[in-house]
Amino acid sequence: MIAAAPSNRIPIVPATPFPTPCPGVPPNAERVRTGSPAPGNAHGYQLLEVTLTCLLIGFLASLAWPAYQQVRDHWRLSQGSHLFLSLLEQGRTAAIGRNLTVQVRVSRDGGRTTIAPEGEEPGHWVALPSGVLVVRRPNREVTFYSRGTAAPGGTFVLGNAAGKIRIVISPAGRIRWEKG
């Protein structure tokens, strides 16, 4: 008998079925499916759960809203008083530095203020924060003189829903604020 010549072909091995087994995982282990669940499987949220969550969030927001408004009003009043104080200091400094007489003016509605040399029209009005108004002011416009003094001395009162802050100008030109 003649021996068969050796073949250069690679032997064909039967293919393994997909998915291939993972090393260390028993072959009968349950596989995890990915993707969206089948229509019969309820893995999402129920309407009742979503409704209760929305109601809870709405209730908590309704409790927090008044506190937020109060903090916002306090912040605006504080910012308005700091803005007005800095404008007064700027007017006093301009009077001393330029050897001028400078007036502090407040608009009729109390929502804007400016400084200008006496007898001149103001060029730029500064608006106070929303809701903050000058609710009381001296009868005459406060005037700063070149020595830093003020006439008439007086009290400005800034207010909004959060309360009031008094800004007092002494005849010596000193400026201070008080809660009140």
Order of alpha helices (4+ residues) and beta strands (2+ residues): alpha-beta-beta-beta-beta-beta-beta-beta-beta-beta
